[in-house]
Amino acid sequence: MGVELQLRVESGARRKGRREETVVRASHEHGEALARILDERFRRGTGRLGQIDPYRDTRFNEQDAQAALPEVYALAREWADASGRAALLDLAELLQECVARPGSCLWFIGD
């Protein structure tokens, strides 16, 4: 099991009343480590990361991404294993990019 991250932005096109989204960046390299971290947070139900169910798709908008960044940085400083830290730093990078791109969202896609 793993979690794929997809940074998406809204395109100008509409289909069936909804705006189309284009994937501008994706990451699955640290999917298994990220799934373990998110599963632990989900079970605790704490913070923004506690809202992500690693078994279902979850969408963070720019505000969610901004709110999650301090939590991700704190976890990365504390995390003991290198694969978990790498997953958290990858997540932080995508969250930062989401915050910096108006109209973007970050999808957590569970397998």
N, C-alpha and C positions, 0 to 999 in steps of 0.2 A: 504494500500500500504506500502511496505517496501523494503529495499535493503539488500540483502544477500552479504556477503563478502566471497570470496574463494581465498585462497592462493594456487597457483598451481605451480608445478615444471615440467619441461620437463623430460619425461622418455626417455630411449634410443630407444624405439620402434618407427617406422614410419608407418603411415597408410595413403595411398593415397598421398604420398609426404609430409605429414605434421608430425611433431613430436607429439606424444601423450603427454598429460598433466595429471598429477595426482594431485588430491586435497589432500593437506597435512594438511590443517586447514581451517575451515569454521566458520563463525559467522553470526547468524541471530537474536540474542537476542535483539539487539538495532535497528533492521531494520526500524521501523517506525520513530523513532527519527532521525536516520541517513538520511532517505529519506527527511524529512522536511529540514534538514540542507543543504543537497545537492541540493534540489530544489531551495532554496534561493540563493545559490552560482551560480547555473546554470542560473538563471534568471538575475543575475548581470553579469555573464560571467567573473568573476574575479578569478585570480589565477589558480592553478592546479585543485582545487576542482570545479571551474567553468566549467571545461571541461567534468565533469561527468553528464550525463543525467540520472536522477534517474528512468526514464521510459524505458531505454534501457540498454543493457549490455555494460560496458566499461572496458577496460583492461589497467592496469598500469604496465609498466615494472619497472625494478630496478631504472632506472634514474628518471622516473616519480614519483616513491615512494619517492625517496630521495628529490626531489624538493617539494613534497607536505608536508613533515613532519613539517617544520617550520610554515606553514600555519595552519596545524591541531593543533599544540601546542598553537599557538596564539589564535585560536578560542576557544580552551578548557579553556584557562585562562579567556576569556571574557564571555563565554556562561553562561546565567543566570540560566537556569533550569538544574537540576541534571541529568535528562534522556539524555539531549543533551550532557552534559559533559561526561557522561559514554559512549555514542556512539562514541564521538570523541577520547576518550582515548583508546577504543577498536580498532578503526581505526588506531590510531597511533601505537599500538602494532603490528598490522598486516603489516603496512607499514615498520616498523623497521625490521620485520622478512623478508619481501620481499627484502629489501636492503641487508640484511646479507646473503641471499641465491642466489648464482649465478644461472642464468637460470630460476629464478622464476618470477611470475607475480601475480598481485592481480586483481581479477575480481570483479567488482561491478555489481551485477545481480539484475535488477529491476523487480518487479512483476507487 
